[in-house]
Amino acid sequence: MVSVFSERAAARGAWHPTALLGVLALWLATLGNLPLWLALWALPENHGWHAGFTLGGWAVVLLGLTLTFLSLWVWPRWLKPVGLVLLLTAAVASYFMQAYGVVIDPTMLANALNTDAAEVRDLLSAHLAVALLAGAVVPGWWWWRQPVRTVPLRRLLPRQLGVGLLALLVATGLLWLSFQDLASLMRNHKPLRYMVNPFNTVYAATRHTVGRAAQAQQPLLPLGQDATLAAGATPNAGQAPLIVLVVGETARAANFGLGGYRRDTTPRLARLRDEGQLVYFPHVSACGTNTQTSVPCMFSGQGRRGYDADVRQETLLDVLQRAGLAVLWLDNQSGCKGVCDRVPHFDTRTLHVPGLCEGDECFDEVMLRELPGQLDKLDPVRRARGTVVVLHQMGSHGPAYHKRTPANVKPFGPECTSATLQECAPDHLVNAYDNTLRYTDHFLAETIAWLREQQRPTALYYVSDHGESLGEKGLYLHGMPYSMAPEEQTHVPMVFWSSGGWPQHTNLAFHCLRQRSTEPLSHDHLFHSVLGLAGVQTAARQPALDLFRPCR
């Protein structure tokens, strides 16, 4: 295998294609996996002579596996373009793994592919440019300029496959010799298995592509076809209830003032709680660690363990609409992830409202400004039975937390204004994030104030889609595989408020709800609880997961 790296074709000084593959494999296995090697070296068990030899052996294993992969799949006709793609992929993946502590798995890739232009712009930084220059542009320029010798297939095929087989045998042998250490390491440090370039991205891309292709061929599965309004749920004219479901973005419970956080990030909600009409639920678990997973999951009714992203199925909104209610989705973020495709929906990011919108991004209050007009467009017959509105926040979406809050709602400073979060002083980063929660408090309180003015029973149900890491254990942002995600990414805040007329409308006892608020809950309860609030009867609803049912 060593001879492959040093061989040059005699004719015209051109590379033999298999030798050039060896150079690419060497780059990918070493510099292309720098975050992996740094993470391994930082582990306390990986120090001393034995650990040094062990890490060296694993480097050879990775080199052998990479060379095997390239020998099987990369042939001279597409050698140069595939090499460029792999260099770019490794550079981008390495940067985000090193900068934010994320790992590359199918859900992270799906989340990245559904990122819009504004979110991409927030991630741009000088550090990213340097990483791309050093990891993709410079080596890519060298790679593209190398002459490659033309070798007949009858001679190339056995040589390249032979090199791949030899590399596989070497890698397998070293794996067998160090299996005990490797198995222990991967068992104790699970994120490492998602840090191996380019296999992490290739695996994630394959899973995502296959899943999307399979999903596209499936029919849309119906849900709650028997949905009807319960007897007595149809109100008198002018008394049709209005439920506003606010889907928060990236709000973690650890920094929510209502949950006992050291800072008062939720002063207005706290006053409403003290008035006796608002309940905070401090022990709520998310369905996923990213929007692409959590939002469809919480509206699916399948629960976190039963949710399958590759299955096309109707959602909570379809069931509500089938029961005869008016349904509306207002989005101030990157879309509803398919949840609202079959109900009226509107994207507020397309608006240009002075004071509320800057560039192609708006503050969340723009949804409240747009809400009355969008409600007027709904079917009046359905509205006479009741309305459910979903407001999808921009919330605390990072890394540009400072952009999520207007200047008059920034009580904590100074703020971190860099996309490279590890460069910020920890307290500056927390200041910027806490300001987003203070603005969410303001937005929810303003929404409740508007609901109080309505001449009908109204209720607000708020829950965040997932949490966020702010540097704990070297992690930033979110999106870790659920099995290894820290609590900061899975523990989310949840709030319920209702107008004075709502308890009479639903026979809901608030003192009972406050007593139940300390019980462990999750996104699994949302589907069934909203159906219960809206008075919808269907076999798809599980009464045991309706958090309001015991209090009626």
ZINOR-V69558 format. One record per residue. N is the residue number from 1. D_FIRST is the distance of its C-alpha to the first C-alpha in whole Angstrom. Layout:
<<N	D_FIRST> <N	D_FIRST>>
This chain:
<<1	0> <2	4> <3	5> <4	5> <5	7> <6	9> <7	10> <8	14> <9	16> <10	19> <11	22> <12	23> <13	20> <14	19> <15	16> <16	14> <17	14> <18	11> <19	10> <20	12> <21	11> <22	8> <23	11> <24	13> <25	11> <26	11> <27	15> <28	16> <29	14> <30	16> <31	19> <32	19> <33	20> <34	22> <35	25> <36	23> <37	22> <38	25> <39	27> <40	25> <41	26> <42	29> <43	30> <44	32> <45	30> <46	27> <47	28> <48	28> <49	25> <50	24> <51	24> <52	22> <53	19> <54	20> <55	19> <56	16> <57	15> <58	16> <59	14> <60	10> <61	12> <62	13> <63	10> <64	8> <65	12> <66	12> <67	9> <68	11> <69	14> <70	14> <71	12> <72	15> <73	18> <74	17> <75	18> <76	19> <77	23> <78	22> <79	19> <80	21> <81	24> <82	21> <83	19> <84	23> <85	24> <86	21> <87	21> <88	25> <89	25> <90	23> <91	25> <92	28> <93	27> <94	26> <95	29> <96	31> <97	30> <98	30> <99	33> <100	35> <101	33> <102	33> <103	30> <104	29> <105	30> <106	32> <107	36> <108	34> <109	33> <110	36> <111	38> <112	36> <113	37> <114	40> <115	41> <116	43> <117	44> <118	46> <119	43> <120	40> <121	43> <122	43> <123	39> <124	39> <125	39> <126	38> <127	35> <128	34> <129	34> <130	32> <131	29> <132	29> <133	29> <134	26> <135	24> <136	25> <137	27> <138	25> <139	22> <140	23> <141	25> <142	22> <143	20> <144	23> <145	24> <146	21> <147	21> <148	19> <149	19> <150	21> <151	19> <152	21> <153	21> <154	21> <155	18> <156	16> <157	16> <158	15> <159	12> <160	11> <161	12> <162	10> <163	7> <164	9> <165	10> <166	7> <167	7> <168	10> <169	11> <170	9> <171	11> <172	14> <173	14> <174	14> <175	17> <176	19> <177	19> <178	20> <179	22> <180	25> <181	25> <182	23> <183	26> <184	28> <185	27> <186	27> <187	30> <188	32> <189	30> <190	30> <191	30> <192	26> <193	25> <194	26> <195	25> <196	21> <197	20> <198	20> <199	20> <200	24> <201	25> <202	24> <203	25> <204	29> <205	29> <206	28> <207	31> <208	33> <209	33> <210	34> <211	36> <212	38> <213	38> <214	40> <215	42> <216	43> <217	44> <218	46> <219	50> <220	51> <221	53> <222	56> <223	57> <224	60> <225	62> <226	65> <227	66> <228	69> <229	71> <230	73> <231	76> <232	78> <233	75> <234	76> <235	78> <236	81> <237	81> <238	80> <239	78> <240	75> <241	72> <242	70> <243	66> <244	64> <245	60> <246	58> <247	55> <248	53> <249	50> <250	48> <251	51> <252	50> <253	53> <254	52> <255	53> <256	56> <257	60> <258	61> <259	59> <260	60> <261	57> <262	59> <263	59> <264	62> <265	59> <266	62> <267	65> <268	67> <269	65> <270	67> <271	70> <272	70> <273	69> <274	72> <275	74> <276	73> <277	72> <278	68> <279	66> <280	62> <281	60> <282	58> <283	55> <284	53> <285	50> <286	48> <287	47> <288	43> <289	42> <290	42> <291	44> <292	43> <293	43> <294	46> <295	48> <296	48> <297	48> <298	51> <299	53> <300	51> <301	54> <302	51> <303	50> <304	47> <305	45> <306	47> <307	45> <308	43> <309	42> <310	41> <311	45> <312	47> <313	51> <314	54> <315	54> <316	57> <317	58> <318	59> <319	61> <320	63> <321	64> <322	64> <323	67> <324	69> <325	68> <326	67> <327	63> <328	62> <329	59> <330	58> <331	55> <332	54> <333	50> <334	48> <335	49> <336	50> <337	47> <338	49> <339	52> <340	55> <341	54> <342	57> <343	59> <344	61> <345	58> <346	58> <347	56> <348	58> <349	55> <350	56> <351	59> <352	61> <353	63> <354	64> <355	63> <356	61> <357	59> <358	56> <359	54> <360	53> <361	53> <362	56> <363	57> <364	58> <365	62> <366	62> <367	61> <368	65> <369	66> <370	65> <371	66> <372	70> <373	69> <374	66> <375	68> <376	71> <377	69> <378	69> <379	71> <380	74> <381	75> <382	71> <383	72> <384	75> <385	74> <386	71> <387	68> <388	65> <389	63> <390	59> <391	58> <392	55> <393	54> <394	52> <395	53> <396	50> <397	47> <398	45> <399	43> <400	46> <401	49> <402	51> <403	52> <404	53> <405	56> <406	59> <407	60> <408	63> <409	61> <410	59> <411	61> <412	58> <413	57> <414	55> <415	52> <416	48> <417	48> <418	44> <419	42> <420	39> <421	41> <422	39> <423	41> <424	44> <425	46> <426	47> <427	50> <428	50> <429	48> <430	50> <431	53> <432	51> <433	51> <434	54> <435	56> <436	54> <437	56> <438	59> <439	59> <440	58> <441	61> <442	63> <443	62> <444	63> <445	66> <446	67> <447	66> <448	68> <449	71> <450	71> <451	71> <452	74> <453	76> <454	76> <455	79> <456	77> <457	75> <458	71> <459	68> <460	65> <461	62> <462	59> <463	55> <464	52> <465	49> <466	47> <467	46> <468	44> <469	42> <470	44> <471	41> <472	42> <473	38> <474	37> <475	37> <476	39> <477	40> <478	40> <479	38> <480	36> <481	36> <482	39> <483	38> <484	36> <485	39> <486	41> <487	45> <488	45> <489	44> <490	45> <491	49> <492	51> <493	55> <494	57> <495	61> <496	64> <497	67> <498	70> <499	74> <500	77> <501	78> <502	74> <503	75> <504	78> <505	76> <506	74> <507	76> <508	73> <509	74> <510	72> <511	73> <512	71> <513	68> <514	68> <515	68> <516	65> <517	63> <518	61> <519	60> <520	56> <521	56> <522	53> <523	52> <524	53> <525	57> <526	57> <527	57> <528	60> <529	62> <530	62> <531	63> <532	66> <533	67> <534	67> <535	69> <536	67> <537	67> <538	65> <539	63> <540	60> <541	61> <542	60> <543	63> <544	62> <545	59> <546	62> <547	63> <548	66> <549	67> <550	69> <551	71> <552	73>>
